[in-house]
Amino acid sequence: MPKLINRFNFLFVILQLDIWICINFNCGKSILYYFICTLIKYYFRYHIKKCNSHKKLNQLNKSMKKKIISLNEFNQKKNRWKSKIFNSDKIRKLKKKLYIETDKLNYSYTHSWLGEPILQTPDDIVTQQEIIYKTKPEVIIETGVCWGGSILFYNMLSKIVPIKKIIGIDIFIPKTLKKRLKNKCKDKLILIEGDSTGEDLIKKLKKNLKKYKNFYIHLDSDHRHDHVLKELNLYSKFLNKNNYIVADDTIVNEIPNQTHRPRPWNKNDNPMTAVNKFIKNNKNFKIDYKLNYNHLISSSPGGYIYRKK
Ligand SMILES: C[S@@+](CC[C@H](N)C(=O)[O-])C[C@H]1O[C@@H](n2cnc3c(N)ncnc32)[C@H](O)[C@@H]1O
């Protein structure tokens, strides 16, 4: 079709030339004839343009199609990109510096989820979502609720993942927060006030959660070595194969002591030292380092642990 139109275009140029000669040399032919030809010419020009843009669009579509790959292929590429990010010395140095500097300004305290502060970095939130979507836990337990943002995040995921119970444990949960969280989460949420390693509390949990198989556990309470190790030993008992338990704030092991925000944990006494001891004594569990590969700011490097068998 475009070829045909091009030929017409050529004919009309010739025809126009004829008419121009007629008019200029007083050949007596009417100006109307010239006008009609010009109109026809512009009509064809318009169609040529349209066809050319169609042709360009088709070419573009073809080249786009070439680039479309299967999800499997994309995921393989994604894993390669993640390893490259993780293995880059340049990025490692930059992200350590970035964590130290942003932590001084309380970066991990600056986000919120559905109106409540969530003391997590976006990198960790995305990774938690990936784990929960993949492992489909029936029960989520969080030790250390604080302002409740993470509870609301889990509750939101429960609209897609068949999470049946969300359990939040904290030594102190303000009444007003309890009310707000209960309103938003309805009957799925159980809030327990008390020490996460309390004997009675663990007994009750074991009794009430007997019928559930798949768990996701987030340890984010007291970050001292002894407390986290105790939590790991107690809560890992709930896990089945491929279930995850996350020890938050393992980053404390990698950064200078946080003098800007004095805490009882430090470089030698922190969640990572507890994780290392736990992994050494529990061969059924493994750190999923790959989950940290694409993190730029994470509070839990090496803190993502799963049960192997
Ligand atoms: C870092 S905040 C938790 C942040 C929350 N997980 C989030 O993602 O938004 C730590 C919380 O742990 C609580 N906590 C400290 N020691 C605890 C303990 N022994 N048992 C339970 N909760 C504890 C504190 O009261 C505080 O609210």
The ligand as an SDF file (V2000), in Angstrom:
LIG
                    3D

 27 29  0  0  0  0  0  0  0  0999 V2000
   12.5040   -1.9280   67.5710 C   0  0  0  0  0  0  0  0  0  0  0  0
   11.0110   -1.8530   68.4350 S   0  0  0  0  0  0  0  0  0  0  0  0
    9.9610   -2.8870   67.4450 C   0  0  0  0  0  0  0  0  0  0  0  0
    9.6090   -2.3240   66.1180 C   0  0  0  0  0  0  0  0  0  0  0  0
    8.5380   -3.0760   65.3640 C   0  0  0  0  0  0  0  0  0  0  0  0
    8.8870   -4.4550   65.2650 N   0  0  0  0  0  0  0  0  0  0  0  0
    8.3560   -2.5210   63.9750 C   0  0  0  0  0  0  0  0  0  0  0  0
    8.7140   -3.1990   63.0010 O   0  0  0  0  0  0  0  0  0  0  0  0
    7.8160   -1.4130   63.8170 O   0  0  0  0  0  0  0  0  0  0  0  0
   11.3790   -2.7910   69.8500 C   0  0  0  0  0  0  0  0  0  0  0  0
   10.2000   -3.0710   70.7850 C   0  0  0  0  0  0  0  0  0  0  0  0
   10.5680   -4.1890   71.5920 O   0  0  0  0  0  0  0  0  0  0  0  0
    9.9700   -4.0690   72.8570 C   0  0  0  0  0  0  0  0  0  0  0  0
   10.6910   -4.9260   73.8280 N   0  0  0  0  0  0  0  0  0  0  0  0
   11.8820   -4.6870   74.4410 C   0  0  0  0  0  0  0  0  0  0  0  0
   12.2030   -5.7210   75.2320 N   0  0  0  0  0  0  0  0  0  0  0  0
   11.2140   -6.6460   75.1060 C   0  0  0  0  0  0  0  0  0  0  0  0
   11.0030   -7.9280   75.6450 C   0  0  0  0  0  0  0  0  0  0  0  0
   11.8490   -8.4730   76.5080 N   0  0  0  0  0  0  0  0  0  0  0  0
    9.8860   -8.5950   75.2800 N   0  0  0  0  0  0  0  0  0  0  0  0
    9.0010   -8.0540   74.4250 C   0  0  0  0  0  0  0  0  0  0  0  0
    9.1580   -6.8500   73.8680 N   0  0  0  0  0  0  0  0  0  0  0  0
   10.2450   -6.1420   74.2010 C   0  0  0  0  0  0  0  0  0  0  0  0
   10.0570   -2.5720   73.1380 C   0  0  0  0  0  0  0  0  0  0  0  0
    9.0750   -2.2110   74.0770 O   0  0  0  0  0  0  0  0  0  0  0  0
    9.8510   -1.9690   71.7550 C   0  0  0  0  0  0  0  0  0  0  0  0
    8.5080   -1.5770   71.5760 O   0  0  0  0  0  0  0  0  0  0  0  0
  1  2  1  0
  2  3  1  0
  2 10  1  0
  3  4  1  0
  4  5  1  0
  5  6  1  0
  5  7  1  0
  7  8  2  0
  7  9  1  0
 10 11  1  0
 11 12  1  0
 11 26  1  0
 12 13  1  0
 13 14  1  0
 13 24  1  0
 14 15  1  0
 14 23  1  0
 15 16  2  0
 16 17  1  0
 17 18  1  0
 17 23  2  0
 18 19  1  0
 18 20  2  0
 20 21  1  0
 21 22  2  0
 22 23  1  0
 24 25  1  0
 24 26  1  0
 26 27  1  0
M  CHG  2   2   1   9  -1
M  END
$$$$
